Amino acid sequence: MRLLSTKTLSPRIKDHLTKIGTSIVEYPLIKIQPLHLTNQKIQSMLIFTSQNAVILANKNNALKNKIIGKKSFCVGEKTRKLLEKFGFKVIEMRENANDLAHFLVEKYNKNSFSFFCGKKRRSEIESLFKIKNMNVEIHELYDTLFINKKIKGPFDGIIFFSPSAVLSFFENNKWPKDCHGFCIGKSTAETLKKFTTKYSEAKHPNEDQLSLTIINYFSNYYVKK
């Protein structure tokens, strides 16, 4: 099975996939451009939905001094581990922004939040907070830029790690015939669904589950073609 990964894979997942006989082409389809922070009004509780936001917030020494020690909430296990590495106390981690938004509305609706994020992001947190009249300050730390490229195949499968990578792919490409998509999480799968029904979603949004999803597809479907 020949796979295209839309970002550089970790050595562990690459090793798992090559052991079952796949060949992998890696071509990142997005890049991160840091932005100048304009909103300096920091609230008592923090929200992070990406590792990029955590890294950039901690690269800004003036900002880091304002946020260190505050209670944090995040999306994704890797984001949680990164926050803890930088010394933040993570009160709650959820696997997607929608689940986190509903948790915060239920448990912390009297509090004010600073949401550290990218310019291109899903709207669940802001939309639900607005409906519930909860205060949230938006701090855009980066923009996600598409790397537009015509991809030469053929590929039996394409691996996506974000909605932005899906949209970047379809800027210059159509879905290949007899190709299967592999999505790391719900929001990525929902975006790919707009273009094809031929995809699988990892049971949980992490690389181990994504690798297992690909291996199961290879064993149960691809080898039987």
C-alpha positions in Angstrom: 0.0 0.0 0.0 1.4 3.4 -1.0 0.6 6.2 1.4 0.8 9.9 1.3 1.2 11.7 4.6 0.3 15.4 4.6 2.8 16.0 7.4 6.1 14.5 8.5 5.5 11.4 10.5 7.0 10.5 13.8 9.6 7.7 13.6 7.4 5.4 15.6 4.3 5.6 13.4 6.5 5.4 10.3 8.1 2.2 11.7 4.7 0.7 12.5 3.5 1.3 8.9 6.6 0.2 7.1 6.6 -3.1 9.0 3.3 -4.1 7.3 4.7 -3.4 3.9 3.6 0.1 3.1 5.6 2.7 1.3 5.2 6.3 2.5 5.7 9.7 0.8 5.7 12.6 3.2 4.7 16.0 2.0 3.6 18.7 4.5 0.7 20.7 3.1 0.5 23.5 5.7 3.0 25.7 7.5 2.7 27.9 10.6 3.3 31.7 10.4 3.6 33.4 13.8 1.5 36.6 14.3 2.2 39.6 16.4 0.0 39.4 19.5 -2.3 42.4 19.6 -4.7 41.4 22.5 -2.8 41.7 25.7 -5.8 41.4 28.0 -5.3 38.1 29.8 -8.1 36.5 31.7 -8.0 34.2 34.8 -8.3 30.9 32.9 -6.6 29.8 29.7 -7.7 27.7 26.7 -5.3 26.0 24.2 -6.5 23.9 21.3 -3.2 23.2 19.6 0.5 22.6 20.3 1.4 25.5 18.1 -0.4 27.9 20.4 1.4 26.5 23.4 4.8 26.7 21.8 4.3 30.3 20.6 2.8 31.5 23.9 5.9 30.3 25.7 8.3 31.8 23.2 6.9 35.2 24.0 8.6 36.0 27.4 6.3 38.9 28.2 3.2 36.8 27.5 4.6 33.8 29.4 5.1 35.9 32.5 1.4 36.9 32.3 0.0 33.4 31.9 2.3 31.1 33.9 0.5 29.7 36.9 -3.0 30.2 35.6 -5.4 27.3 35.2 -5.5 25.8 31.8 -7.8 23.8 29.6 -6.9 22.1 26.4 -7.7 19.9 23.4 -5.6 16.8 22.8 -3.2 14.7 24.9 -0.1 16.1 23.2 -1.2 19.7 24.0 -1.7 18.7 27.6 1.7 17.1 27.9 3.3 20.2 26.3 1.5 22.5 28.7 2.7 20.5 31.7 6.2 20.5 30.3 6.1 24.3 30.4 4.8 24.3 34.0 1.1 24.8 33.5 -1.6 23.1 35.5 -4.1 21.5 33.2 -7.5 21.2 34.8 -9.2 19.4 32.0 -8.3 17.9 28.6 -10.9 16.9 26.0 -10.4 15.3 22.6 -12.1 18.0 20.6 -13.1 21.6 20.9 -16.8 20.9 21.0 -16.5 18.6 24.0 -14.2 21.1 25.8 -16.6 24.0 25.1 -19.6 22.1 26.6 -17.5 21.1 29.6 -16.5 24.7 30.3 -20.1 25.9 29.9 -21.3 23.3 32.4 -18.6 23.7 35.0 -17.0 27.2 34.6 -19.7 29.4 33.2 -19.0 32.2 35.7 -15.4 32.5 34.7 -13.5 34.5 32.1 -11.1 32.9 29.6 -8.2 33.7 27.3 -8.3 31.5 24.2 -4.9 31.1 22.6 -5.3 29.8 19.0 -4.6 30.2 15.3 -6.3 32.6 12.9 -7.9 29.6 11.1 -9.8 27.7 13.7 -13.1 26.0 14.4 -15.8 28.1 15.9 -17.3 25.8 18.6 -15.8 27.5 21.6 -16.5 31.1 20.6 -20.0 30.3 19.3 -21.1 28.4 22.4 -19.6 31.0 24.8 -21.5 33.7 22.9 -24.8 31.9 23.3 -24.2 31.4 27.0 -22.9 35.0 27.5 -19.5 33.8 28.7 -16.5 36.1 28.5 -13.6 35.0 26.2 -10.6 37.0 24.9 -9.2 35.7 21.6 -5.4 35.7 21.2 -4.4 34.8 17.7 -0.8 33.6 17.8 -0.4 32.2 14.3 -1.8 31.7 10.9 -2.0 28.4 9.0 -0.7 28.8 5.4 -1.6 26.3 2.7 1.3 24.8 0.7 -0.4 24.5 -2.7 1.0 21.7 -4.8 -0.2 19.3 -7.4 0.3 15.8 -5.9 1.5 13.1 -8.3 0.2 9.7 -7.5 -1.1 7.1 -7.5 -1.7 6.6 -3.8 -3.8 3.9 -2.0 -4.2 6.1 1.0 -3.7 9.7 2.2 -3.2 10.6 5.9 -4.6 13.8 7.3 -3.8 15.4 10.6 -5.9 18.6 10.5 -8.8 20.2 8.6 -6.4 22.7 7.2 -4.3 20.0 5.5 -7.5 18.6 3.9 -8.4 22.0 2.5 -4.8 22.6 1.3 -4.9 19.3 -0.5 -8.0 20.1 -2.4 -6.8 23.5 -3.5 -4.9 21.8 -6.4 -6.0 18.2 -6.3 -9.0 16.0 -6.8 -9.7 12.8 -4.7 -7.8 10.0 -6.4 -9.7 7.0 -7.7 -9.7 4.0 -5.3 -7.9 6.0 -2.6 -8.8 5.8 1.1 -8.4 8.7 3.6 -7.2 8.3 7.2 -8.1 11.1 9.6 -6.6 11.6 13.1 -9.7 13.1 14.6 -13.3 14.2 14.2 -12.9 17.7 12.9 -10.5 16.4 10.2 -12.9 13.7 9.2 -15.8 16.1 9.0 -13.8 18.3 6.6 -12.7 15.3 4.4 -16.3 14.1 4.3 -17.2 17.2 2.2 -15.0 15.7 -0.6 -15.2 11.9 -0.3 -16.9 9.2 1.7 -13.9 6.9 1.4 -12.1 7.5 4.7 -11.6 6.2 8.2 -11.3 8.1 11.5 -9.0 7.1 14.3 -11.0 6.0 17.4 -9.1 8.5 19.5 -7.1 11.5 18.1 -3.6 10.4 18.5 -0.9 8.8 16.3 -1.1 5.4 17.9 -4.8 5.1 17.1 -4.3 6.5 13.7 -1.6 3.9 13.0 -3.9 1.2 14.2 -6.7 2.4 11.9 -4.4 2.3 8.9 -3.1 -1.2 9.9 -6.7 -2.5 10.3 -7.7 -1.1 6.9 -4.6 -2.7 5.3 -5.3 -6.1 7.0 -9.1 -6.3 6.5 -9.6 -4.6 3.2 -6.5 -3.6 1.2 -4.9 -7.1 1.1 -8.2 -8.6 0.0 -8.4 -6.4 -3.1 
